[in-house]
Amino acid sequence: MELINCAIIDDEPLAREGLRNYIQEVEFLNLLDTFEQPLEFMSYQDRDLVDLLFLDIQMPKMSGMEFLRNIRPLPSIIVTTAHPSYALESFQWDVVDYLLKPITFDRFYKAASKVRDLIAVQSHKSHEKSESDDHFFIKCDSRYEKIYFSDILFIKGMKNYIQIFTEKEKYLTLTSMKDILEHLPGEQFLRTHKSYIVNSEKVKTVQNHELVIQTHRIPVSRNMRDNILHSILKDKLLN
């Protein structure tokens, strides 16, 4: 089972702690970090790794609703609040669920399961597409290059560009990490860091917070390490 990386935004310490405890009880959730304010999350260096965000509504400086209205792209959102009056508007911004405090574990688990099922459907569609597809084209300067999935070693993000490292050469193209990830088979390619995607079939060595592919050392985000190890090793580890 793939872990869902999540984060919490809530200005109440007790609320954050309660959600943290619930997350630890759910086998398919992995907590990356917690934040008191939306502005803190916006400057979080691993923000792109978050699949699910538990979001409070009433907060100083920037409310949860202001965050939903103005920030893109966003991960899956579960609203956690003591105020029922924002439910209709929040669903207009495609939140997955709306939990009223105090939140019971049963209700929390049902909401998290909705996100798990949604991600599973999206992953299945991506997998179906990849089964009938083994390549894509990218634009490099004035030419278009055909890239086979099987040739890719890893991909490195460079602001508005990405660099694709293959068996024989590397390519630079104008696109985002998020966009390229949507065109890759989800079971084979893993986001290990905000700036790196690896072809798991090319990994030679897993060491501390690095993956070794040929002569390249690829960093693994501290909060992502357990998830990455699980995805790469799966049932192939001999004890």
C-alpha positions in Angstrom: 0.0 0.0 0.0 1.4 3.4 -1.0 1.6 5.9 1.8 -0.3 9.2 1.6 2.0 12.1 2.6 0.0 14.6 4.6 0.4 17.9 6.5 -1.7 19.9 9.0 -2.4 23.6 9.1 -4.1 24.6 12.4 -3.3 27.5 14.8 -4.5 25.4 17.8 -1.8 23.2 19.4 -4.3 20.8 20.8 -6.0 20.4 17.5 -2.7 19.7 15.7 -1.8 17.1 18.4 -5.1 15.4 18.0 -4.8 15.1 14.3 -1.2 14.0 14.6 -2.3 11.1 16.9 -5.1 10.1 14.5 -2.7 10.1 11.6 -0.3 7.8 13.4 -3.1 5.3 13.9 -3.9 5.1 10.1 -1.6 2.7 8.3 -1.8 4.5 5.0 -1.0 8.0 6.2 2.4 9.5 6.7 2.7 12.9 8.4 5.4 15.1 6.9 4.9 18.3 9.0 2.5 20.6 10.9 2.0 24.3 10.6 0.3 27.1 12.6 -0.4 29.3 9.6 -1.0 28.9 5.9 1.9 31.2 5.2 4.2 28.8 6.9 3.0 26.0 4.6 3.4 28.2 1.5 7.1 28.6 2.2 7.6 24.9 3.2 10.4 23.5 1.0 8.8 20.1 0.6 5.3 21.4 -0.1 5.1 19.6 -3.5 5.5 16.3 -1.7 2.2 16.7 0.3 -0.6 14.6 -1.1 -3.2 15.5 1.6 -3.7 18.6 3.7 -5.8 18.9 6.9 -6.8 22.6 6.9 -8.4 24.7 9.7 -10.6 27.6 8.7 -10.5 30.3 11.4 -6.9 31.4 11.6 -5.2 34.8 11.9 -3.4 36.5 9.0 -4.8 34.1 6.4 -7.9 32.1 6.9 -8.4 28.6 5.5 -11.0 29.9 3.0 -8.5 32.6 1.7 -6.0 29.9 1.3 -8.4 27.8 -0.7 -9.4 30.7 -2.9 -5.9 31.9 -3.8 -3.4 29.1 -3.7 -2.7 26.8 -6.6 -1.9 24.0 -7.1 -3.2 22.3 -4.0 -3.1 18.7 -2.7 -6.2 16.9 -1.6 -7.9 18.9 1.2 -9.8 17.8 4.2 -11.2 20.8 6.2 -11.1 20.5 10.0 -13.0 23.3 11.8 -15.5 24.1 14.5 -17.5 26.3 12.1 -20.1 24.6 9.9 -21.0 27.7 8.0 -18.1 27.4 5.5 -19.0 23.9 4.3 -20.8 24.9 1.1 -18.2 27.4 0.0 -15.3 25.0 0.8 -16.8 22.2 -1.4 -16.9 24.7 -4.3 -13.1 24.6 -4.1 -13.1 20.8 -4.4 -12.3 19.8 -0.8 -12.6 16.0 -0.3 -14.4 16.3 3.1 -15.4 18.7 5.8 -14.9 17.6 9.5 -16.4 19.4 12.4 -14.5 19.6 15.7 -14.5 17.7 17.9 -13.5 15.1 15.4 -14.1 11.4 16.2 -11.6 8.9 15.0 -14.3 7.1 13.0 -15.2 10.2 11.1 -11.5 11.0 10.6 -10.8 7.5 9.2 -13.8 7.8 6.7 -12.5 11.1 5.4 -8.9 9.8 5.0 -10.3 6.7 3.2 -12.1 8.9 0.7 -8.7 10.5 -0.2 -7.1 7.0 -0.4 -9.8 5.8 -2.8 -9.6 9.0 -4.9 -5.8 8.7 -5.2 -6.2 5.0 -6.0 -8.6 5.8 -8.9 -6.2 8.4 -10.3 -3.3 6.0 -10.0 -5.3 3.3 -11.8 -6.1 5.6 -14.7 -2.4 6.6 -14.9 -1.4 2.9 -14.8 -3.9 2.0 -17.6 -2.5 4.8 -19.7 1.1 3.7 -19.1 0.3 0.1 -20.1 -0.5 1.3 -23.6 2.2 3.9 -23.7 6.0 3.5 -23.3 7.2 7.0 -24.2 6.5 10.7 -24.5 7.9 13.6 -26.5 9.6 16.7 -25.1 10.6 19.9 -26.8 14.3 20.7 -26.6 15.1 24.0 -28.2 13.7 23.7 -31.8 13.4 19.9 -31.9 11.2 17.2 -30.3 12.8 14.3 -28.6 11.2 10.9 -28.0 11.9 9.6 -24.5 11.2 6.0 -23.6 10.3 5.4 -19.9 12.7 2.4 -19.8 15.6 4.7 -20.7 15.1 7.2 -17.9 17.4 7.0 -15.0 16.1 10.0 -13.0 14.6 13.5 -13.5 15.9 16.7 -11.8 13.8 19.8 -11.4 15.4 23.2 -12.1 12.9 26.0 -11.4 10.8 26.2 -14.6 12.8 23.4 -16.3 13.5 19.8 -15.8 16.5 17.8 -16.8 15.9 14.2 -17.9 18.9 11.8 -17.4 18.8 8.7 -19.6 21.1 5.8 -20.2 23.0 7.7 -22.9 22.4 11.4 -22.5 20.4 14.1 -20.7 17.7 16.5 -22.0 16.5 19.9 -20.8 12.9 21.0 -21.4 10.5 23.6 -20.1 7.9 22.0 -17.9 7.2 21.3 -14.2 7.9 18.3 -12.0 4.2 17.9 -11.4 3.4 17.9 -15.1 6.1 15.3 -16.0 5.1 13.1 -13.1 1.5 12.9 -14.5 2.9 11.4 -17.7 5.0 8.7 -16.0 3.9 5.2 -14.7 3.2 5.8 -11.1 4.4 2.3 -9.9 7.8 2.8 -11.6 8.6 6.4 -11.0 8.9 7.9 -7.5 9.3 11.4 -6.3 12.1 11.2 -3.7 12.6 14.9 -3.1 11.1 18.2 -4.3 13.7 18.3 -7.1 14.0 14.6 -8.0 12.0 11.8 -9.6 13.7 8.4 -10.0 13.1 5.3 -12.0 12.8 2.7 -9.2 14.0 0.0 -11.6 17.3 1.7 -12.0 18.2 2.1 -8.3 21.3 0.1 -7.5 21.9 1.0 -3.9 19.8 2.5 -1.0 22.1 4.2 1.5 21.0 6.6 4.4 19.2 9.4 2.6 20.5 8.7 -0.9 19.7 6.4 -3.8 22.5 5.4 -6.1 21.8 5.1 -9.9 24.9 4.3 -11.9 27.3 7.0 -10.7 24.6 9.4 -9.6 23.6 10.0 -6.0 20.0 11.1 -5.6 18.8 12.7 -2.4 15.8 11.4 -0.5 13.8 13.8 1.6 14.0 13.0 5.3 10.2 12.8 5.6 9.9 10.6 2.5 12.5 8.0 3.3 10.3 5.3 4.8 7.8 5.7 2.0 10.5 5.5 -0.7 12.1 2.4 1.0 8.7 0.7 1.1 8.1 1.4 -2.6 11.6 0.3 -3.8 12.2 -2.7 -1.6 8.6 -4.0 -1.4 8.7 -7.8 -1.0 12.3 -8.1 -2.5 14.2 -7.6 0.8 15.8 -10.8 2.1 16.2 -10.9 5.8 
